Amino acid sequence: MQQRPSSQPGVRTPSPLLLAGFSRIARRRLRGSFRAVRMLHAERLVQAGAGPLIVYLNHPSWWDPLLCLTLARKLLPHRTHYAPISAASLVRYPMFGRLGMFPVDQGSARGAAQFLRSSQSVLASGGVLWITAQGRFSDVRLRPATLKAGLGALLHRLQDASPVTVLPLALEYTFWNGVKPEALSAAGTPIDVRSTAVPNTARQWTQLLEEELQTAQDELAAAAMLRDPSIFETLLDSNGASLWQRLRARMRGELEIPGADRTSETD
């Protein structure tokens, strides 16, 4: 059973009404800008979401939060989701606090301690924590997939605590044969924090996380190069757009190229 996070400053329970409205906007934007949202190993996210969960991901694009919100609502609709955001951004956009985002002062010891306390509060409540662990926009081809130290420090703290699963998630946006790009993701291998005996330090945790994320990215890249939608689970498809959206796309010249892949999946 999920609970509210303890009275940790800045961590607010998301507003269901506001979250539902923002999720509709996210789906609309994704449908309008991408051919489809497709995922490899979606079942891994669903299965890992049975208990406290950390999803950490690479950070290739501005689209990442909207894509993750859609994955969360599609695959774990009954869970409560949270994510850290820079304190400065939350001051500029306070509405994000009502969507489950909590503030972190970046680049300071105070901010690191703030992140650890808030994250532990979220997980203790049974929530799902989403983290762009690279801490900056990074090209999907960049190797190694270097992560900031905060997540490794958090897992080192949690190693002897209550059970927590951490799941790597690879994201990539690429063109296939159509006018619009594909929004692709792949869930990596879930890690049970308490049963993983190898990491003894926060740095070793960070190295393990980097390796697992890179493995997921490599698998996603190999699948993306095949340009075969049947390999993926299609979670959102622009074929499911409204009549007005299709007419508007035609007026803008966003027509499908003959011979482009066409799938029948809908939302």
Phi and psi in degrees as a GROMACS rama.xvg file:
@    title "Ramachandran Plot"
@    xaxis  label "Phi"
@    yaxis  label "Psi"
@TYPE xy
-82.1108  144.633  GLN-2
-121.686  169.784  GLN-3
-72.5693  145.655  ARG-4
-60.7305  149.736  PRO-5
-61.347  169.921  SER-6
-70.946  60.8978  SER-7
-85.3442  126.471  GLN-8
-53.5992  130.158  PRO-9
90.7713  -16.4248  GLY-10
-93.1629  109.576  VAL-11
-115.187  143.308  ARG-12
-66.5625  128.461  THR-13
-58.5591  145.789  PRO-14
-79.5701  116.728  SER-15
-57.5973  -39.779  PRO-16
-67.4142  -47.4836  LEU-17
-66.4876  -38.2014  LEU-18
-65.5206  -40.2698  LEU-19
-63.3664  -42.2926  ALA-20
-66.3617  -43.5436  GLY-21
-67.0438  -34.0581  PHE-22
-64.5352  -38.7741  SER-23
-62.9852  -41.1341  ARG-24
-62.6332  -43.1542  ILE-25
-61.2689  -45.332  ALA-26
-63.302  -40.1937  ARG-27
-63.3079  -43.5368  ARG-28
-65.1406  -41.5535  ARG-29
-65.3412  -43.599  LEU-30
-62.6622  -37.196  ARG-31
-73.7321  -25.2261  GLY-32
-109.174  -16.669  SER-33
-126.062  151.804  PHE-34
-64.2145  -42.382  ARG-35
-166.351  161.499  ALA-36
-106.165  117.626  VAL-37
-128.386  148.994  ARG-38
-138.294  138.844  MET-39
-93.0596  137.106  LEU-40
58.3654  43.264  HIS-41
-59.4879  -29.49  ALA-42
-63.2909  -25.9421  GLU-43
-66.2177  -39.8635  ARG-44
-66.79  -42.248  LEU-45
-61.9795  -46.4923  VAL-46
-68.6935  -38.8637  GLN-47
-68.9983  -22.7035  ALA-48
-78.4254  11.9143  GLY-49
-73.8375  -21.0579  ALA-50
-138.914  -167.332  GLY-51
-54.6401  132.798  PRO-52
-141.51  138.736  LEU-53
-115.255  123.939  ILE-54
-107.76  118.152  VAL-55
-116.941  145.453  TYR-56
-144.065  159.986  LEU-57
-73.8144  168.773  ASN-58
-131.615  72.4565  HIS-59
-82.0351  -18.2438  PRO-60
-155.727  160.017  SER-61
-58.6952  -24.9344  TRP-62
-75.1043  -13.182  TRP-63
-53.5755  -47.5762  ASP-64
-61.4475  -39.3904  PRO-65
-68.1925  -38.7905  LEU-66
-66.1841  -44.471  LEU-67
-65.2537  -38.5017  CYS-68
-60.4911  -41.5131  LEU-69
-66.8087  -42.5478  THR-70
-61.5229  -42.8347  LEU-71
-62.0766  -44.7631  ALA-72
-72.7491  -31.3354  ARG-73
-76.2386  -44.0931  LYS-74
-100.897  -27.18  LEU-75
-130.479  60.3389  LEU-76
-67.8524  -21.4953  PRO-77
-98.5705  4.95131  HIS-78
-98.2471  159.44  ARG-79
-101.679  129.509  THR-80
-114.686  143.823  HIS-81
-137.793  158.747  TYR-82
-155.825  143.507  ALA-83
-75.9238  151.193  PRO-84
-144.979  152.336  ILE-85
-61.8207  141.07  SER-86
-58.958  -36.5157  ALA-87
-64.2126  -39.9154  ALA-88
-66.5494  -37.0027  SER-89
-69.9411  -30.6044  LEU-90
-65.6969  -39.5589  VAL-91
-72.8705  -35.7303  ARG-92
-127.613  73.173  TYR-93
-61.8617  -21.0258  PRO-94
-58.9099  -30.1503  MET-95
-61.0108  -27.0969  PHE-96
-64.0294  -27.6396  GLY-97
-85.7865  -1.31056  ARG-98
-102.987  6.38171  LEU-99
100.874  6.75152  GLY-100
-91.3754  140.269  MET-101
-124.132  148.963  PHE-102
-79.8025  145.175  PRO-103
-138.74  126.938  VAL-104
-76.83  111.322  ASP-105
-78.2271  145.523  GLN-106
75.3783  23.3992  GLY-107
-141.132  156.638  SER-108
-63.6441  -36.4864  ALA-109
-62.2156  -41.9717  ARG-110
-66.2029  -37.3276  GLY-111
-63.2537  -44.1854  ALA-112
-65.3216  -37.9029  ALA-113
-62.3833  -43.4612  GLN-114
-61.6725  -44.8838  PHE-115
-63.1679  -45.1529  LEU-116
-64.7785  -47.2173  ARG-117
-65.7536  -41.3468  SER-118
-64.9516  -42.3176  SER-119
-63.8894  -36.124  GLN-120
-64.442  -43.4895  SER-121
-61.4531  -47.065  VAL-122
-68.4325  -36.2363  LEU-123
-64.0502  -26.4817  ALA-124
-82.0136  -5.70072  SER-125
87.7925  13.4327  GLY-126
-79.2553  170.464  GLY-127
-105.184  128.035  VAL-128
-108.218  123.422  LEU-129
-107.609  130.947  TRP-130
-136.489  125.246  ILE-131
-83.4558  87.786  THR-132
-71.9431  -14.0985  ALA-133
-74.9575  -22.3486  GLN-134
75.8982  4.05192  GLY-135
-163.554  162.849  ARG-136
-66.9872  132.855  PHE-137
-140.68  136.763  SER-138
-63.4551  141.962  ASP-139
-65.8538  -18.6422  VAL-140
-88.2871  -7.48609  ARG-141
-67.4873  126.948  LEU-142
-132.52  138.283  ARG-143
-73.1791  162.563  PRO-144
-82.6276  81.6092  ALA-145
-72.9976  133.331  THR-146
-112.685  154.562  LEU-147
-68.2839  162.569  LYS-148
-80.3487  -14.7486  ALA-149
-61.123  -42.7499  GLY-150
-67.4743  -40.6359  LEU-151
-60.9887  -39.9551  GLY-152
-64.6314  -38.9962  ALA-153
-63.5373  -46.2351  LEU-154
-67.3658  -34.4651  LEU-155
-61.0388  -37.5875  HIS-156
-68.7932  -35.8727  ARG-157
-83.1642  -8.49365  LEU-158
-58.5446  -32.9489  GLN-159
-107.168  12.6001  ASP-160
-99.5467  -158.183  ALA-161
-65.591  157.885  SER-162
-62.7214  131.883  PRO-163
-138.858  138.817  VAL-164
-107.077  139.666  THR-165
-119.233  133.475  VAL-166
-126.362  121.832  LEU-167
-75.0744  141.093  PRO-168
-132.722  119.747  LEU-169
-96.3685  135.698  ALA-170
-120.735  146.185  LEU-171
-157.007  142.085  GLU-172
-122.128  122.346  TYR-173
-149.092  154.595  THR-174
-90.6802  138.626  PHE-175
-107.174  -114.662  TRP-176
-107.469  0.904837  ASN-177
-104.377  178.814  GLY-178
-69.0939  -36.9179  VAL-179
-95.5539  151.491  LYS-180
-77.6511  170.201  PRO-181
-102.686  139.83  GLU-182
-101.467  106.267  ALA-183
-112.415  148.745  LEU-184
-147.226  160.433  SER-185
-146.981  125.967  ALA-186
-80.3818  133.359  ALA-187
-86.7865  -160.563  GLY-188
-82.9322  124.273  THR-189
-64.7351  145.441  PRO-190
-118.49  122.413  ILE-191
-82.8884  112.938  ASP-192
-60.4843  -39.4011  VAL-193
-74.8852  -28.7552  ARG-194
-93.6388  -1.43346  SER-195
-88.201  108.441  THR-196
-90.739  -16.7463  ALA-197
-66.7048  -51.5241  VAL-198
-71.6869  125.012  PRO-199
-108.715  -11.5715  ASN-200
-133.17  165.638  THR-201
-61.9832  -37.7575  ALA-202
-64.8313  -40.907  ARG-203
-64.6641  -35.5832  GLN-204
-62.2461  -44.8892  TRP-205
-60.5237  -41.6772  THR-206
-63.0297  -42.3118  GLN-207
-63.4517  -42.8852  LEU-208
-63.279  -40.8321  LEU-209
-62.2136  -43.5956  GLU-210
-63.5772  -43.7002  GLU-211
-68.7688  -37.8149  GLU-212
-67.21  -42.2598  LEU-213
-63.2412  -37.4632  GLN-214
-61.2058  -43.85  THR-215
-64.9975  -39.804  ALA-216
-64.2152  -42.061  GLN-217
-64.7431  -40.3361  ASP-218
-65.2787  -40.654  GLU-219
-65.6932  -42.0554  LEU-220
-61.1479  -42.2839  ALA-221
-64.0847  -40.9014  ALA-222
-68.8988  -38.7422  ALA-223
-62.9924  -36.3469  ALA-224
-66.5215  -22.2412  MET-225
-75.6093  -20.6909  LEU-226
55.6679  37.4324  ARG-227
-115.846  105.02  ASP-228
-64.6277  -20.4483  PRO-229
-69.2543  -17.2893  SER-230
-70.0547  -27.7744  ILE-231
-102.199  163.284  PHE-232
-93.8081  123.136  GLU-233
-86.8495  115.309  THR-234
-95.9598  -24.1831  LEU-235
-152.405  135.047  LEU-236
-134.649  133.875  ASP-237
-68.4034  -13.7508  SER-238
-64.5242  -18.9834  ASN-239
-87.7773  9.43263  GLY-240
-67.6203  159.785  ALA-241
-70.7042  165.043  SER-242
-57.8759  -42.9622  LEU-243
-62.7294  -41.3356  TRP-244
-63.2407  -38.7461  GLN-245
-69.3656  -40.1582  ARG-246
-64.6793  -41.3726  LEU-247
-64.2877  -39.0137  ARG-248
-62.1652  -40.2224  ALA-249
-63.9059  -42.1993  ARG-250
-64.026  -30.5352  MET-251
-83.8574  -4.47736  ARG-252
82.5996  15.8083  GLY-253
-86.3155  64.2043  GLU-254
-92.3326  150.603  LEU-255
-70.3406  141.819  GLU-256
-79.7293  133.389  ILE-257
-53.6591  134.819  PRO-258
90.2914  -6.05564  GLY-259
-69.9174  156.102  ALA-260
-65.4829  141.121  ASP-261
-133.248  128.947  ARG-262
-123.103  158.274  THR-263
-99.5815  -0.223961  SER-264
-67.4135  144.456  GLU-265
-128.274  175.092  THR-266
